[in-house]
Amino acid sequence: MSIYISGIGVSKGITIGDAFVIAREQIEASHITLAADEINDEIKRFKVALKQANKQLRDFKTKISKTTANDILAFIDTHLLMLEDPAFDESTIANIKEFSCNAEWALQMQSERLVQAFNEMEDPYLRTRKDDVLHVVKRIQAVLTGIEESNDGHLYKGKIIVADDLTPADTIMMQHQKVAGFITEYGGPLSHTAILARNLGIPAIVGLHHARQLIHHHDKLVIDGFNGTAINSPDRKSLKYYRSVQRDETAKRNLLSTLSGKPAITLDHNPITLHGNIDRPDDIRIIKKYDDTGIGLYRTEMLFIELNQWPDQKTHFQTYKRAIKKLNGKLLTIRTMDLGADKEIQDTIDHGPMAHNPAMGLRAIRRCLKEPQDFMPQLLAILRASAFGPVRIMIPMLTNLSEVDQVLLLIEEAKLTLRKRKINFDENIPVGAMIEVPAAALSVDAFAKKLDFLSIGTNDLIQYTLAIDRIDDEVNYLFNPLHPAVLKLIQLVIDAGKKANIPVSMCGEMASDTQYTRLLLGMGLDYFSVQANALLEIKHIIVNSTLSNLKTEVQNIMNIDDENEIKERVQHLVNLL
């Protein structure tokens, strides 16, 4: 009998194969009270275990392919850094001394403290980094208790791995052994397993609770990474269907790959700009995997988050210069720091009392203008980097013209500083705004007169327009890009850009969603900035669309007030392909 199990699809694709269930021995830390003369020996035993765990990871790193991407190897480096962090070393030793306990128990106590600290973080990406803590602790505990890590990689070829969770080392090693897919009981879209699976192109489902109770060794499985569904013991009809979907997906990928490097031009010869979104310079490699194009959104706050502090000008400059070099003359749009709400570092957490509504508090450009001494190093670095390739500055969360004037004044001050120091930069560097606050959208004509370009940030624009927190599970069902009010605001921004003869892009998730591409084209949007894996799918829709026909269809949609009817009409546009 077929069993359908639902989880979270985190890496697209269909795969069919036999299950390989990894039932690792659970490491239980028992509490042993030590005599005073046993403490030093226990500390030595813990230090030896740390060194052995470190050696295991370093040995693994030397064995994996030299072609493995740097951003994937970074996961291994993160675990190595953790093994050398005082949070594991000194704090665990302090526990051994204070509580006269064995190393396993001392490490377990420290692990619980660290996990609690990560759980209390608002940023969802940082919150999932507790997984790294747990994996490092598990590796040290395995050494302390004498449990060997299994690396029978040859057994995994062609199999679908079913596990409670996977470490970065597990995931990379299994990919080199050509596993068919992953299912894990824990994790989410931002977990390391999810990120690695997407980067490595392996279909994967996470958060599939009790998977190891429902799936047994050698069971025939189907993974549907699009919908987050796993089928145990599929019947003939299901197998036939999913094999057909596999063939269609292969054909689709082959077709899409032929579009790489080609211009995005509609059937009636209208050119559309299609750029990518990144968080780090290394993400450019992923963009280039799909298409050799520019960057319409570089979210620089990840640099702050990874350092957990304000970067100095040198760090900013070297990071941006590295990105520019990787782009080989393609445009880089740098969004200035957008910390606040669900993205914080220690400096901003310590800034003052907790905000009652952080999404509407001191965030993004508001924080930068309040603390210009911290903002200026970023502006100076962006200007200096502009000497090495085409760069634009994009300001997030602008609400009024006063903020625009203050930003432009700070940029002029930064330019003056560099001129005095005789440091080269682009004197005519374009400066633009993220339009993501309804007040900015409603005042957009005035913004367009002062700026060189506009970019619509739909994630925040939708949540502020509809008064819902998009990361709150209780209300995110109300998050609707097709709400008439949202569409009207988007149309205002597009029209203002055309009136002022300046570019208008869209860089929010709506731009990456293929169900909205034709709607946005019909609204007049001619600049999309999207996630890497959406580049070719969006381009495919563009080159198979007739803009003149879409404008007529969309004009009728814009006169509809009923959300359900709008959805039906937009779906009709999708089905035209």
Buried (B, 14 or more C-beta within 10 A) or exposed (E): EEEEBBBBBBBBBBBBBEBBBBEBEEBEBEEEEBEEEBBEEBBEBBBEBBEBBBEBBEEBBEEBEEEBBEBBBBBBEBBBEBBEBEBBBEBBBEBBBEBBBBBBBBBBBBBEEBBEEBEEBBBEBBBBBBBBBBBBBBBBBBBBBEBEBEBEBEEBEEBBBBBBBBBBBBBBBBBBBEBBBBBBBBBBBBBBBBBBBBBBEBBBBBBBEEBBEBBEEEBBBBBBBBEBBBBBBBEEEBBEBBEEBBEEBEEEEEEBEEBBEEEBBBEEEBEBBBBBBBBBBBBBBBBBBBBEBBBBBBBBBBBBBBEEEBBEBEBBBEBBBBBBEBBEEBBBBBBBBBBBBBBBBEBBEEBEEEBEEBBEBBBBBBBBBEBBEBBBBBBBBBBBBBBBBBBBBBBBBBBBBEBBEBBBEBBEEBBEBBEEEEEEBBEEBBBBBBBBBBEBBBBBBBBBEBBBBBBBBBBBBBBBBBEBBBBEEEBEEBBBBBBBEBBEBBBBBBBBBEEBEBBBBBBBBBBBBBBBBBBBBBBBBBBBBBBBBBBBBBBBBBBEBBBEBBEEBBEEBBEBEEEEEBBEBBEEBBEEE
